[in-house]
Amino acid sequence: MSQIPTYGMLSFNVQDGFCEAVLRGYRAGILQSHEYTNLGQCDVLDDVKMHLSVTDYGNILANEPSPLATTTIFEKCTEKLVNEFNFLMCNSVQPLTKFLEYITYSYMIDNVILVISGTLHEREPDELEEKCHPLGRFPTLKSLAACSNVKDLFSLVLQDTPLAPYFSETFKGEDLDELNIEIIRNTLYKAYLEDFYQFCQEIGGSTAEVMGEILQFEADRRSINITINSFGTELSKDDRAKLYPQIGKLYPEGIMKLEKAEDYDAVRNTMEGYSRYRQMFQDVGYDANRSLEDAFYQYETELNRLAFEQQFHYGVFYAYVKLKEQEVRNIVWISECIQQDQKARISQIINIF
């Protein structure tokens, strides 16, 4: 890849000033804690609809009939995020355009896994396509339902997508069973994170600094989850070792220990040498209502929030998408609690600002 010029304070606005200004306008509309308090006081989902109408979400639910479903709220909130992202994409120039494309690759991976896993469980292709994230859709996505092995998956579908470079040659010809699907997912994510990290480092400046922290954490989170989820499965330690991203705070010493881990306690002991992750495991042990995934989301939100403390870098575009995703999770969680009469659990959301 050719060297990407580092953009400074003077030149950044020439290329990307408009998109960043629009994005920071979007960021101003992210829900504040008092707005979550208002949502938490609702008694029915129609009240949620009313309260959202006076936020940046506006009238996205205005044409939706009662009674509302939480799935509808999720779809409409996600649709708003996608429309904002597409507007930024249409108004961007290189290398920002390429950076935004990298953001969509993770959704492509998730969509691929969703379709082939759903097909394995005999779900209808149209139903699976509807559940795919809009940012990760591509023309041949539905064709995945016709693939019976990994070779077909690559040659018939993925070869002409941006995911092709991430596809490991070692998987060609293998059947698409539960284990191989998970191996494919983690292999694609490993290659994607390493590639995205390298791209950000080549851009340099604050983009390299901010995205370096974010992507290293994402790599560490995946390494920890891969290890924990492998316990009690047919995945061997050697095969598991091939799935760990070769970036992150845990690489290489922590990864070497995770490769040998045989239970949850071994993973927790490995984290003793990393203050941030040690604190996460301790917090989970102290709070029965808090999962390790909750702790990961909390820290991810902190990193993405901090991205907006600096200017003239691309990390804010990635951070905004992730913060909005957390906001949608919060809204859906509150809606589910209201619908199931579990309002005491509403406070378990992650406040963003």
C-alpha positions in Angstrom: 0.0 0.0 0.0 1.3 3.4 -0.9 2.2 5.8 2.0 -0.8 7.8 3.1 0.0 11.5 3.8 -0.4 12.6 7.4 -2.9 15.4 7.7 -2.2 18.3 10.0 -4.3 21.1 11.5 -3.9 23.3 8.4 -4.6 20.7 5.7 -7.2 18.6 7.4 -10.1 21.0 6.9 -9.4 21.4 3.2 -10.3 17.8 2.6 -12.4 16.7 5.5 -13.6 19.8 7.4 -17.2 19.6 6.1 -17.6 15.9 7.1 -16.1 16.5 10.5 -18.4 19.5 11.1 -21.5 17.5 10.1 -20.3 14.6 12.4 -19.8 16.9 15.4 -23.3 18.2 14.8 -24.6 14.6 14.9 -22.6 14.0 18.1 -24.4 16.9 19.7 -27.7 15.0 19.3 -26.5 11.9 21.3 -28.9 11.4 24.3 -27.8 12.9 27.6 -28.4 11.2 31.0 -31.5 13.3 31.7 -33.1 12.1 28.5 -32.6 8.5 29.5 -34.3 9.5 32.8 -37.3 10.7 30.9 -37.4 7.5 28.9 -37.2 5.5 32.0 -40.3 7.1 33.4 -42.4 5.9 30.5 -45.2 3.4 31.2 -45.8 2.1 27.6 -43.8 2.2 24.4 -46.0 4.9 22.9 -44.6 7.1 25.7 -41.1 6.2 24.5 -42.1 7.3 21.0 -43.3 10.6 22.3 -40.1 11.3 24.3 -37.9 10.3 21.4 -39.8 12.8 19.2 -38.3 15.7 21.2 -34.8 14.5 20.8 -32.5 14.3 17.8 -34.5 11.2 16.7 -37.4 13.4 15.8 -40.4 11.8 14.1 -38.7 8.5 13.1 -41.6 6.6 14.7 -44.4 8.9 13.7 -45.8 6.6 11.1 -45.6 3.4 13.1 -48.9 2.1 14.4 -49.7 1.2 18.0 -48.8 -1.0 19.8 -45.1 -0.4 19.1 -42.7 -3.3 19.1 -39.1 -3.0 20.4 -37.9 -4.5 17.1 -39.5 -1.5 15.3 -37.7 0.9 17.6 -34.4 -0.8 17.0 -34.9 -0.8 13.2 -35.9 2.9 13.0 -33.1 4.1 15.3 -30.6 2.0 13.3 -32.0 3.4 10.1 -31.3 6.9 11.2 -27.7 6.0 12.0 -27.3 4.4 8.6 -28.7 7.4 6.8 -26.2 9.7 8.7 -23.3 7.4 7.8 -24.3 7.2 4.2 -24.5 11.0 4.0 -20.9 11.3 5.3 -19.7 8.6 2.9 -21.2 10.5 -0.1 -19.5 13.7 0.9 -16.1 12.2 1.8 -12.9 12.1 -0.2 -9.9 9.8 0.1 -8.5 8.7 2.4 -11.5 9.3 4.6 -13.7 7.4 2.1 -11.5 4.4 2.6 -11.6 4.8 6.3 -15.4 4.8 6.3 -15.4 1.7 4.1 -13.2 -0.1 6.7 -16.0 0.6 9.3 -18.5 -1.2 7.1 -16.3 -4.4 6.8 -17.1 -5.6 10.3 -20.8 -5.5 9.5 -20.1 -7.4 6.3 -18.4 -10.1 8.4 -21.3 -10.3 10.8 -23.8 -10.5 7.9 -21.9 -13.3 6.3 -21.9 -15.3 9.5 -25.5 -14.6 10.2 -26.6 -15.8 6.7 -24.5 -19.0 6.6 -25.4 -19.8 10.3 -29.1 -19.2 9.6 -28.9 -21.4 6.5 -27.4 -24.2 8.5 -30.4 -24.0 10.8 -32.8 -24.0 7.7 -33.9 -20.4 8.0 -35.4 -18.7 4.9 -32.9 -16.5 2.9 -35.3 -13.6 2.7 -35.8 -13.7 6.5 -32.0 -13.8 7.0 -31.4 -10.9 4.6 -33.9 -8.7 6.5 -31.9 -9.3 9.7 -28.6 -8.3 8.2 -27.2 -4.9 9.2 -27.7 -2.3 6.4 -24.1 -1.1 6.6 -22.8 -4.6 5.8 -25.1 -5.5 2.9 -23.6 -6.4 -0.5 -25.3 -7.6 -3.8 -24.4 -11.3 -3.5 -25.2 -11.6 0.2 -28.3 -13.8 -0.4 -26.3 -16.1 -2.5 -24.5 -17.3 0.6 -27.6 -19.6 1.2 -26.5 -21.7 -1.7 -23.0 -22.4 -0.3 -22.5 -25.8 1.2 -18.7 -25.6 1.9 -16.0 -23.0 2.5 -14.7 -23.3 -1.1 -18.1 -22.3 -2.5 -18.4 -19.5 0.1 -15.3 -17.9 -1.3 -15.4 -18.6 -5.0 -19.1 -17.9 -5.5 -19.7 -15.0 -3.1 -16.8 -13.5 -1.1 -14.2 -13.4 -3.9 -15.7 -10.1 -5.3 -16.2 -8.4 -2.0 -13.7 -6.4 0.2 -13.6 -9.4 2.5 -11.7 -11.5 -0.1 -8.2 -10.5 1.2 -9.1 -11.6 4.7 -10.2 -15.1 3.7 -7.7 -17.8 4.8 -6.7 -20.3 2.1 -6.5 -23.0 4.8 -10.3 -23.1 5.1 -11.2 -23.9 1.5 -13.1 -27.2 1.0 -14.2 -27.6 4.6 -17.9 -28.1 5.5 -19.9 -25.3 7.0 -20.7 -26.7 10.4 -21.0 -24.8 13.7 -17.3 -25.0 14.6 -16.0 -23.9 11.1 -18.5 -21.0 11.0 -17.0 -19.7 14.3 -13.5 -20.2 13.0 -14.4 -18.3 9.8 -15.8 -15.5 11.8 -12.8 -15.1 14.0 -10.3 -15.6 11.2 -12.0 -12.8 9.2 -12.1 -10.5 12.2 -8.4 -11.2 12.9 -7.3 -10.2 9.4 -9.7 -7.2 9.3 -8.5 -5.7 12.6 -4.8 -6.1 11.7 -5.4 -4.5 8.3 -7.5 -1.7 9.7 -4.9 -1.0 12.4 -2.1 -0.9 9.8 -4.2 1.5 7.6 -4.7 3.9 10.6 -1.0 3.8 11.4 -0.1 4.7 7.9 -2.4 7.7 8.1 -0.5 8.7 11.2 -1.1 11.7 13.5 -4.0 11.7 15.9 -5.8 9.1 13.8 -3.1 6.6 14.4 -3.1 7.4 18.2 -6.9 7.4 18.8 -7.7 4.4 16.5 -4.6 2.5 17.8 -6.1 2.5 21.3 -9.6 1.6 20.0 -8.5 -1.2 17.7 -6.0 -2.6 20.2 -8.8 -2.9 22.7 -11.1 -4.5 20.2 -8.3 -7.1 19.4 -7.9 -7.8 23.1 -11.6 -8.2 23.7 -11.8 -10.7 20.8 -8.8 -12.6 22.2 -10.4 -12.9 25.6 -13.8 -13.9 24.3 -12.3 -16.5 21.9 -10.4 -18.1 24.8 -13.4 -18.2 27.2 -15.8 -19.4 24.4 -13.5 -22.2 23.4 -13.7 -24.0 26.7 -15.7 -27.2 26.4 -15.7 -27.1 22.6 -13.8 -29.2 20.0 -11.5 -26.3 19.2 -7.9 -27.3 20.0 -5.4 -25.0 21.6 -3.4 -24.9 18.3 -6.4 -23.9 16.3 -7.4 -21.3 18.9 -3.9 -19.8 18.8 -4.4 -19.0 15.1 -7.4 -16.9 15.8 -5.8 -14.3 18.1 -5.1 -10.9 16.4 -1.4 -10.0 16.5 -2.1 -6.5 17.8 -3.3 -5.2 21.1 -2.0 -4.7 24.7 -2.1 -8.4 25.3 0.2 -9.2 22.3 2.5 -11.0 22.6 3.0 -11.9 26.3 -0.7 -12.1 27.3 -1.6 -14.0 24.1 1.0 -16.6 24.9 -0.6 -17.2 28.3 -4.1 -17.2 26.7 -3.0 -19.9 24.3 -2.3 -22.2 27.3 -5.4 -21.3 29.3 -7.7 -24.2 30.2 -10.4 -22.5 32.2 -11.9 -19.1 33.2 -9.6 -18.8 36.2 -6.5 -19.0 34.0 -7.9 -16.2 31.8 -8.5 -14.1 34.9 -5.0 -14.8 36.2 -3.6 -13.7 32.8 -5.4 -10.3 33.2 -3.6 -9.6 36.5 -0.7 -8.1 34.6 -3.0 -5.6 32.8 -4.6 -3.1 35.1 -7.5 -2.1 32.9 -8.6 -5.7 32.3 -7.8 -6.8 35.8 -10.3 -4.2 37.0 -12.9 -5.4 34.6 -12.7 -9.0 35.9 -12.8 -7.7 39.5 -15.9 -5.6 38.8 -17.7 -8.6 37.3 -16.9 -10.7 40.3 -18.3 -8.1 42.7 -21.5 -7.4 40.8 -23.8 -10.3 40.0 -25.8 -8.1 37.6 -22.8 -7.2 35.5 -21.3 -9.4 32.9 -17.8 -9.3 31.3 -19.5 -8.1 28.1 -21.0 -5.2 30.0 -17.6 -4.2 31.2 -16.2 -4.4 27.7 -19.1 -2.1 26.4 -18.4 0.3 29.2 -14.7 0.7 28.4 -15.4 0.8 24.7 -17.8 3.7 25.3 -15.1 5.5 27.3 -12.6 5.2 24.5 -15.0 6.4 21.9 -16.1 9.3 24.0 -12.5 10.3 24.5 -12.0 10.3 20.7 -14.0 13.6 20.6 -11.5 15.3 22.9 -9.1 15.7 20.0 -9.6 17.3 16.6 -8.4 16.8 13.0 -8.5 13.0 13.0 -10.7 10.2 11.6 -11.2 8.4 14.8 -14.3 10.5 15.6 -16.1 8.9 12.6 -15.6 5.4 14.0 -16.3 6.5 17.6 -19.6 8.1 16.6 -20.9 4.9 14.9 -20.0 2.9 18.0 -21.5 5.5 20.4 -24.8 5.6 18.5 -24.9 1.8 18.5 -24.6 1.9 22.3 -27.3 4.5 22.4 -29.6 2.3 20.4 -28.8 -0.6 22.7 -29.8 1.7 25.6 -33.1 2.7 24.0 -34.0 -0.9 23.2 -33.0 -2.0 26.7 -35.2 0.6 28.3 -38.1 -0.3 25.9 -37.7 -4.0 26.8 -37.8 -3.2 30.5 -41.0 -1.2 30.1 -42.7 -3.8 28.0 -41.8 -6.6 30.4 -42.6 -4.6 33.5 -39.0 -4.7 34.7 -38.4 -1.0 35.2 -36.1 -1.6 38.2 -33.5 -2.9 35.7 -33.6 0.2 33.5 -30.6 1.7 35.3 -28.3 -1.0 33.8 -27.8 1.0 30.7 -24.4 2.6 29.9 -24.7 6.4 29.9 -22.6 7.9 27.1 -22.4 11.6 28.2 
